[in-house]
Amino acid sequence: MTACNSMSAFILCMLFPAAAALISLPFRLRPRLQAALGAGSAILASTAGLLYAGRGLAGGATLAWHSPWSMPFGSFSLTLDPLSALFLVPLFILSSLGSFYAVEYTKNDGNKGLQWLFYNVLVASMAFVVTASNGLLFLVAWEIMSLSSFACVLSRYEKQESQEAAWIYLIATHIGTAFLLLFFLIAGSKAGGLDFADFSRAAFSPALSGVLFASGLIGFGSKAGFVPFHVWLPRAHPAAPSHVSALMSGIMIKMGIYGIVRSLTFLGRFQEWWGIALILIGSISGVLGVLLAIGQHDLKKLLAYHSVENIGIIALGLGAGILGACFDIPQLAVLGFCGGLLHVVNHALFKGLLFLGAGAVLHSTGTAHIESLGGLIKKMPSTAFAFLVGSMAICGHPPLNGFISEFFIYVAGFNGLRSHHVPVFAATALTMASLALIGGLAVACFTKAFGTVFLGEPRTAVPVRKDAGPFMRIPMFVLCALCLVIGALSWLLVPVLVNPVHLVTSIPERDVRSGISLFTGSLAGISAGCLVFLGVAAVAFIIRKGLLSKKRAAASPTWDCGYIAPNPRMQYTASSFAQPLVLFFRNVLFPRQKTNTRPVPFPGEWSFHSHVPDILLDNVYIPFFTVLGRILSKLRWLQGGKVHVYVLYIALTLIALLIWNFLWNV
């Protein structure tokens, strides 16, 4: 099959699920048929797309499609190269598993046809984002991605919080799109066209490259969730259905990372401040994200803030890689980009697993409020196991996949510390310090989350129907297996990063391969040691179980510290567990506490409530947009409903554009 025919088949695969879901819309009274068409087509298309992406990633093959387009400066140009394939692989894995999961998760939902339509359009639009090789086509796919994800967040529109979250997300994403429009206008005016090939040939000056990188960093960074553009993320993810949350957190925010990395391929020689900016943003996003997560009471909101943290980790790796390329330190460049790009895949897998686990808890109990839960490991053992694996992976515990990508960044940092260049030394020292702090805080956060939700006794009388069914369990177990396989067999899998890293850095392929090969020996040793440890632990567990099998375990009450009638309310809560850390970082988090009485020798009924606000959202964004809304409301007279006035507006705009074009050419 020729490259053109292969790419046309890939395009049809991406459009097929959306068409199938569209066909299912009239069958509103047959929800099973709608689910079969929506989920089945998505799974089939994702499986086929995964074959194309896997071939592009492992074999380095490039598929291309070019077709004329009547839009000015537009062309229907698609390219599936190793960098695109790296982002497509987790997209197709998570979208297919999410589709399977949603069959059971949305069983009692209404508007199934619309849910499947927007979900499948979201998947297809993200596939076109990472394969588009024309700026106008990229923006169209980007806008479809934004609108379809907005509709997914708004799928439960009857809830006030879903409406607020969806509108906050829509505003944030279009602010980012405005900067992307500026990015492509500037690049296109200099290059003479909007094809990415035109950008590569344009030879942008260092000053213009800096302007483009800055506008791209804001535009793409708002989608990625960098601080301070992250405020939409902890609102949208909890409001969306859990399989959509998994897709948005695991994949959609990575479209911002893809945009930044793709822009590096045609902006010319890297500049030192690009790497420093990414490391600073990554440090702030990573540390602040995990700190805000620690103070959350909602399980899905906690996971959403951890997405901000992990986007920060990816930025740390990319920043280290850029500095390595700028100062001709190949090992720093290769390992930094390997760590950042591998964490894109790893985060998609373990964050998808965690959101699916949180969705199983919500589906079975009806709440994601951490303080109301407890003891779920007894009634939901499968979900508890899957969530534990995801928690260990996100905390960077070997032999799971999160450890591997963070280890890459650590080793890159050690290479940077050996440099005599002060910017490299200072930036990599900040990278390692931030990564260490993030790792420690992540362990504390997920100890709180897993311990409060799954261990102990139920804190309230929340009814637990049953554990997740097979349609929800199987995707979680598949993601558990993938987290373990990537972690345990990383020394065999990481060589697939050679082609993407070579494409981004322009470092010769043999040098990239040799840099990675020097590292694979250490990975093999670490994996072997971890597997031996797990084997010894499994054997010890089996022996212990055998020795105790014929003995009867006596039951007795635990030491209750002298209390006569202990009850579940005397357990540690998530807030009390996190309080020491929250108070330690109070000058960053500004926690708020509320009680309904003052301390007296013999108090009556007492209530206590603690809350960790998002300072940027509460003190910056909401006041700003409130004032802006009041100002703009005074301009409503411009929309008088008179057609001839609107025609005048269009005419004045055209005149202004003609004058601008004349002055530009002069």
N, C-alpha and C positions, 0 to 999 in steps of 0.2 A: 504493500500500500504506500503511495507517495505521501510526502509530507503534507501536501495540500488536502488530499483526501482524508488523511488522519485528522487534520485540524477541522475539516468540515464535519467529520463524525463526532469530534469532541464538542463542537458547537451544538449539534443536534442533541447530544446527551445532556447538555446543560439546559436546553430549552424544553426538553421532554417532560420533566416533572411539573413545571409551571403549566404546560398545556394540559397535562393529565388532571391537575388540581382544578384548572379552569373548567374542564369538561364535567367535573364532579359537582359543580355548583348547583345545577338544577335538582340534584338528588338530595335535597335538604332533609327529607324524611327517611333517608337511608344512610345513616351515619357510618355504618360499617363499610358500605361501598365507598363513601368518601374517604374514609381512613385507608382502605385498601388501595385506592387510586393514588392518594396523596403520598402515603408512606412507601408503597411498593415502587412507584415510579422514582421517588427520591433515592431509595436504596439501590435500585438497578442503575440509575444514572451515576450515582456516587461511586459505585463499584467499577463501572466502566471508566469514569474519570480518574479513579485511583490508578488504574493500569497505565493510562497515558502519563499521569504525573510521576508515577514510580519509574517509568522508563526514562523520562526526562531528567529525573534526579539522579538515578543510579548510573545511567548510560551517558548522560551529558548531551542527549539529543535535543535538537531545537525544532519545533514545529511552528510554521508561520502561515498566516492567512491574510490576504490583502484584497479588498474589494472597494471599488469607488463608492463615494457617498456624496449626495447632493448638497450636504451641509458645507458652508464655506470653511475652508481649512480642515475639514473633517475627512477621515478615511476609515473604513471599517477594517482596521489593521489589528490583528491579534498575533501574539508571539508567546509560545510556551517554551521557555528556556529553563535551565536548572534553577534559577532564582525563583521564577514563578512556580515551578514544581515543588519547591521547598514549602511554599505556603499552601499549595493546593492539596498536598498529602494530608495534613491535619484537618483541612476543611472538609475533604470527602470522608475521612474517618469519622469525624465528630458529627457531620450532618447525617450520615447514614445511621449511626447509632442513636442520634437524637430522634430521627424519624421512627425507628423501632420502639424507642422508649415512649414516644408521644402517643402511640396507639393505645396504651393502657392509661397513661397519665391524663389524656384529654377525653377519656371514655364518656364522661358525664357532661362535657362542655357543649355549649351551643355554637352555632356558626362554624362547624368543623371545616366546611368547604373553604371559607375565607381564611381560616387559620392555616390550612395546608397551602393555599394559594400564596399567601404572603411569605410563609416559611420557605417554600420552594423558590419563589422569586428572589428572596434574600440570598439563598445559596447560589443561585445562578448569577446574580449580580456580583457577588464577591469573586466568583470564578472569572467573570469578565474584567473585574478591576485588576486582578493580578496578571491577566494575559493581554490587556489592552496595550497597544504600542502607539497610540495616537492620543494627544492630550484631550481633544474634544470627546472622543469615545470614552476615555478614562473618566471624564467629568460626568458624562451621561450615566455610566455604570455606577459611579460613586453616588450620584443623586438617587438612582433607583434603589441602591443599597440603603441609603439613609431613609427613604420614604417607606420601603417595605419593612425595615426594622422598627420604624415609628409605628406602623400598623400592627406589628407583632406585639410591641409593648402595650398598645392600646386595645389588644384583643379582649381584655376584660374591662371594657369601657364603662361598665356600670359602677366601678369603684372609683372614688374620688382620687385616691392616691395614684391609680393608673393614669388618669387624665393628667394630673399635675406632672408625673414623671415623664409622660410622653411629650408634653409641650416643652418641658425643660430640655429634654433631649433634642427635640427638633430645633429649638433656638440655638443650642450649643453647636449642633452639627452644621447649621447653616452659617454660623459665624466662621467656623473652620473652612467651609466651602468658599467663603468670600476670599480668604487668603490663598486658597488653591487657585481660584480664578485669577487672582493677581499673579501668582506663580507662573501659570501657563501663558498669560498675556505677555509678561515680560520676556519669558523664554522664547515664545513664538515670534515676537516682534524682532528679536535679535537673530533667531535661527532662520526666519523666513518661512516657517511652517510649524505645524504642531505634531508631526511625527517624532517619536523618540529618536529615530535615526538622524533627523535634522538637528535635534539638540546635541547629539554626540559629535556632529561635524561642526557645530557653531563656534567652538573654542571661546567660551565665555571668559571675559576678563576676571581677575580675582575679585575685584569689587562687585561686579555683577553676580558672580557665583555666590558671594557672601550674602547679597540681597536675596537671591533665590533660595539659598539654604535657610535664611531666617524666616522668610514667608512660608516655605514648606514646613519648617519646624513647627510653626504655629498652626498651620492648616492641618497637617497630618497629626501633630501632637494633640490637637483637640479631640480627634477621633481615637487616638491611642490611649488617652486618659492621663497624659502628663499633668502634674501639678504645675500651674493652677487651673488647667482646663479640664479637670477631672470631675467637676461637680455634678454633671449629668449622670455619671456612671453609677454611683450608689443609689440613685433614685430609679433609674431605668431597669437595672438588673433585677432587683427584688419585685418590681411590678410585673415583669414579663413572666410567662409560663416557664417552668424550670428548664425544659429542653431548649427554649429560645435563649434563656439566660446563659446556658452552657455554650451555645453557639456564639452569642454576642461577646461574652467574656473570653471564650477560648479562641475565637477566630476573628470576629468583626473588628475588635480593637487592634488586632494585628495588621489590619489593612493600613492603619497609620504607620506602623513600623515598616510595612512593605513600601509605602510611598517614600519614606525617608531613605531606605536602603536603595530603592530603584533610582531615586534622584542622584545618589552618589555615583551612579554609573555614567552619568552624562554631564555632571557639573564641572568636570575637569579635575585638576590636582586638588587633593584634600588640603584644607587649611587647618592650622593648629587650633584655632578657637572653636572650630566645629566639634572636635573631640572633647575639649574642655567644657563646652556648653552642654553636651550630652551627658558628661559625667556629673556635672553639677545638677542638671535636671534629674538625672537618674538617682542621685543620692537623696535629693529632697523628696522625690516621688516615692522612692523605696522606703525611706524611714518614716515619712509622714503617713504613707499609706498603711503600713503595718501598725503604727501607733493609733491611727483612727479606727482600724479594725479591732484592736484590743478592747476599745470602749463600747463596741456595738452590742445591742441586745437582740437584734434580728439576724438570724443565721445567714440569710442570703445577702443582707447588707454587709455583714462581716466579710463574706467571700468577695463581694464587689470591691471593697477597699483593698483586699489582697490582690486584686487585679492591678490596681494602681501600683502596689508594691512590686509586682513581678514585671510590669512594664518598665519600672525603674531599673530592675536588674538587667533587662535587655538593653536599656540605654547605656548602662555602665559598660557592658561588653562591647557595644558598638563604638562608644567613645574611646575605649582603650584601643580598639582596632584602628580607628582613625589616627590616633596619636602614633601608633606603631608605624603606620604607612607614612605619616608626615616626617618622622624622624628616622626613617629607614631602619626600623627594628622589626624585621620580618616575623620573628617569633611572637612578638607582642601583637602585631597586626593579625596574624593568622589565628592565634588562640583567642584573641578578643572577639573577632568576628565569628569564629566557630562557637564560642560560648554564647554570644548574643543570639545568633541564628538558631542554634540548637535549643535554646531556651524558648524560642517561639513555638517550636514543636512540643517540647516538654510541658510548657505551661498550658497549651491547648488540651493536652491529654489529662493532666491531673486536675486542672481547674474544671474541665468538663465533667470529670468523675465526681468532684466535690459538689458541683451544682446539681448533678443528677441525684447524688445522695441526699442533698438538702431538699430536693423536690420530693424524694421518696418519704422523707420525714413529714413534710408539709402535706403530702397526699394522704398519709396514714393518720396523722394527728389533727390536721386542720389548722396548724399554727407553726410558724417558724420562730416564735419568740423563745429565745434560749432559756430565759428564767422560768418559763412554764413547763419545761421538759425535764427529763431525767429518767434513767433506768431503761432506756429504749433498747439496750443491747439484749435484754431478755426477750422482748417481743419482736424485735427487728434485727436479728443477728446478721443476716446477709448485708443489710444496709450499713450496719455498724462496722462490719469487716471492710466493706468497700470504702467507707468514709475514713476509716483508720489508715488504709493504704494511701488514699489521696492526701491525708494530713501529713503522713510521713514523707511523701514525695515532695509536697510543697515546702516542707521544712528542710529539704536537702539531705535526708538521711540515705546513706547507701544501704542496699544496692539498688535503689530506685532512681528513676530518670532525673529527678530534680537535682540530685547530687552531681551528676555528670556535667551538666551545663554550668553550674556554679563553680565546679572544680576547674573547668576551663578558664573561667574568668579569674579565679584565684591564681592559677599558674601564670596567666597573662600578667597579672599584677606583680608577681614576683619577678618576672622578666623586666617589667617597667621600673621596679625598685633598683635594679642593677644599672639603670641608665645614668649617665652623667648630665643629662639634660634636666634642668630644674623643673620645667613644666611637666615633663613626663613623670619624674619622680613624685612630685606633689600630687598630680592627678591620679596616678595609680595607687598612691598611699591612701588618698581619699576613697578610691574605689574599694580597696580591701577593707578599710575601716567601716565603710557603709555596709558592705556585704556581710561583714561579721555581725554588725549590730542588727541588721535586718534578719539574719538567720536566727539569732538568739531571741529576738522579739517574736518571730514567727512561731518558734517552738512554744513560747509562753501562750500565744494566742490560740493555737490549735490544741494545746493541753486543756485550756479553758473550754474551747468549743466542744471537743470530743468528750471530755470528762463530764461537763455539765449536761450535755444532751443524752449521752448513751450510758453513763455510769451512774452509780448511786441509786436513789429511789425517785419515783415521780414526785415532782415538787408541787404539782397541782393535779386535779382530777381530769386531766386531758384524756379523752378516750382514744385508744390506739386500736384501729380496726384490725390490721394485720400487716405483716411485712410486705414489701413490694412484690408484685407478681412477676412471672417469668419475663414478660416484655420489658419490665423495668430493671430486673436483676441482670439479665444477660448483657445489656450494654455496659452496666457498671463493672461486671466481671471482666469483660473484654478490655476495658480501659485499665483495670487493675493489672491484667496480664501484660498489656503494652508498656505500662510504667515499669514493670519488673524486667521485661525483655530488653528494653532500651538501656536500663541501668545495668543489668547483668551482662549483656552482650555488646556494650557500647564500643569495645575495642574492635568489633567486627562491623559496626554500623556507622561510626563517625567518618570513615573515609568518603561517604557520599556527600560530605560537606565540601569536598575539594572543588567541585565545579562551581557551586554558588559563591564561595569565597574568592576563587580566582576571577569570577565575573565581576565582583564588586571592587576588589582591590587592585586588579590588573597585575598582581604578583604572579610570576610564571607558575604554571600548574605544577611543575616538578618541585618547586620550592614549597608550594602549599602542601603538596603530598608528603614531602619529607618532614615538614614541620609537624604535620598531624601524626605521621608514623612514629616520630620520636616520643609522642605522647601516648600512643596506643599501648605501649608496653606497660606503662604505669596503670592505665585503665584495666588492662588484663589482670595485673597483680591485685588491684583493689577488688575487682569483681570476684576473683578466685577466693580471696580472703573472706569476703562477705558471704559467699555461698558456702564455704566451709563452716563459718560461724553459724549460718542458718541450719546447715545439716546437723551440726553438733547439738544445737538447741532442739531440733526436731527429734533427734534420737533420745536426748535427755527427757523430753516431754513424754515420749512413748514409754520409756522405761519407768518413769514416775507413775504414769497412768496404770501400767501393768502392776506395779508394786502396791498401788492403793486400790486396785479393783476389788480385792476381797476384804477390804476393811470398810467398816461403817463410819461415816463422818458424823460426829456429834454436833448438834446445833445448839447454840447458846447466844444470848444477847451480847452485843459488844459493849465495851466500857462506855457508859453514857455520862461520864464526868459528874456523877451525882444527881443527874436529873431523874425524876421519878417517871415521867411519861415523855420520852423523846419522840419527835415526829419528823416527817420529811422536811419541814420548814427550817429545821436546825442545821441542814446541810449547807455547805458552802454554795453560794450562788455564783453565777458568772461575774457579777459586779464585784462581789467581795474578793474573788480570786484575782481580778484585774486591778483592784484598787491600789495596791502598792505601786504598780507600774504607772497607772494613770496619775497618781499623786506625784511620783518622781518627775514625770514629764508635764506637770500641770502648767508650766509656763509656755508650753507648746500647744497643749490640748485644750486648756481653759475649761476643765470639767465643771458641770453645774450639778448642784445637789439641792434637793427639796425635801423638807420634813414638815409634818403637820402639827408638831408640838415642840416644846422646848424641854431640855433635860431637867427632870425633877427627881427627888428621891424615890417616889412611888408613881411612875408614869402610868397613864392609862393607855388607850389604843394609840399606836405609833405607826406611822408609815414613812418610808424613806424611798426616794427616787433619785437616781443618778443618771446623767446624760452627758455624753461627749459630743459636742456640736462640731459641725464642719465650719470652722471660722470663716473660711473664704466664701462659702455659700451664704452664711447668715449675715456676715458683716460687710461683704463686698458686692457679690452678685445680686442678691435680692434687693438691697437698697438702691443699687445702680439702676436695675431694670424697673424698679418701682418709680423712681424719678423720671426715667426715660419714658415710661408708659404715660405718666402724667403730661409730659411735654408733648408727646406725639398725639395724645388724645385731643389736644387743642388744634391739631392740624386736620381734623376730620372734615372741616369745611371744604378741603380740596377734593373730597369724594362726594360731589353733589348729586351724582346720578345722571348728569347731563352729558349725552354722547358727544356733542360738539365741543364741550370743554375737554373731554378726554382726547379727542382728535387734536386739539390745540397742544395738549401736553406732548403727544407723539411728534407733532411737527417741530416743536421747540427742541425736543431731544435730538431729532435728526439734524437740525441746524447746528446745535452745539457739537455734535459728533463730526459734522463736516468741517466746522471751524477748527476743532482739535486736530483732525487729520491734516488739514492744510498747514497749520502751525508746526506739526510734527515733521512733515516733509520738508518744510522750509529750513 
